[in-house]
Amino acid sequence: MTKHFHQWGIYGIFTTGLMATVLVLLVDVRLVIANYRFPNPQAILVLGGGNVREPVAAEIVAQNATLEVWVSSGLLLPQANQIFLAEQVSLDRVHLITVLPTQLLISQPL
């Protein structure tokens, strides 16, 4: 009985490892295809989730002068604008969508 259990345990470990390898290869292949088809992105979309994602988006946009950024944020517009201004990103390239409990605000460049 234990011999069969041990044999199935080895098959289970082998199968799990094989499935993990296939999954990693599939993700890598999809990334390569996406990079080939769309080598130069036009914009990035950041879905809000706190005040952690906006600074990262600001850094990415600051490094890529042609990218525009669309941010769905839980922050107030002045707070979100301050994050992008701190990274010296022109607010003309930043499109903030702030959802408050009673209203939807979309900032427009001045």
N, C-alpha and C positions, 0 to 999 in steps of 0.2 A: 504494500500500500504506500509506504513512504517513498519507494523507488518511483512509482508513478507520479506521486505528488511532486517529487524533486524534478522529474522530467518535465512535467507541465510548468513548473516554476521557471525552468530554463527557457522553455518556449515562450512563456509570457514575457520574460525580460527581453528576449530577442525580438519578439513582435513589437513590444513597446518602443524599443530602441529603433527598430526599422521604421515604425510610423513617425517617430519624432524626426528622424533623418529626412524622410520624404516630405514632411511638413516644412521643415527648414528650407529644403531645396525648392519647394513650390513657392514659398515667399520670396526667396532670392530671385527666382526666374521672373516672377511678376514684377519685382522692383526693376530688374534689368529691362524688361519690356516697356514698362512705364517711362523709364529714363530715355529709352530709344525713341519712343513715340512723342514724348513731351520734354525735350531737353531743357527748354527755357520756360519756366512757369510765368504766367502773367500776373498772378495774384495769389495770396494765401488767405485761407479762412481759419479763423480762430474761434472755436466755440468756448464760451465763457465757462468758468468753473471755479471762480475765485480770483484772487489777485496774483496768481502765479503765472498764468499763461500770457497775460498781456506784456510783461517785461521781456519774456522770451521772444514773443512776436516782434516787439520793438527792436530787439537786437538783430533778429534775422532781417527785418526790413531795412535797418540802418546799414547792413552789410551789402544789400542788393538794391542799388539805386533805382532800378526800373520796376520793382515790385510794388503793387498796391496791397493793402491789407484790409480785410473785412473782419471786424471783431464783434462778436455777440457777447456782450459783457454784462456782468451784474454790477459793475462799478458805475458811479455817476459820471457824466460826461467830463466835468472838469478834472476828476481824478484820472480817468483814462487818458485824456489829452496830456496831462502832466507826465505820465509814464512815457509817451512817445516823444514829447518835447525834450525830456531828459536824455534821450538817445539821439537827439538832433534829427528827428524824422519830421519832415514837413507834414503838416496836418492835411494838406491837399491829397496826400496818398493814403490817408487813414480814413476809413469809413466805419464809424462806430454805431452799433445798434444796441441801445440800452433798453432793456425791458424792465419797467417798474410795475408794481402791482396794478396801477390804474391806467397806464398809458404805454405807448410804444414810441420811442424817440429815435429818429435817424438823423445823425449829425451830417450837415452838408458843409463842404469847404467854404470858407469865407472869401 
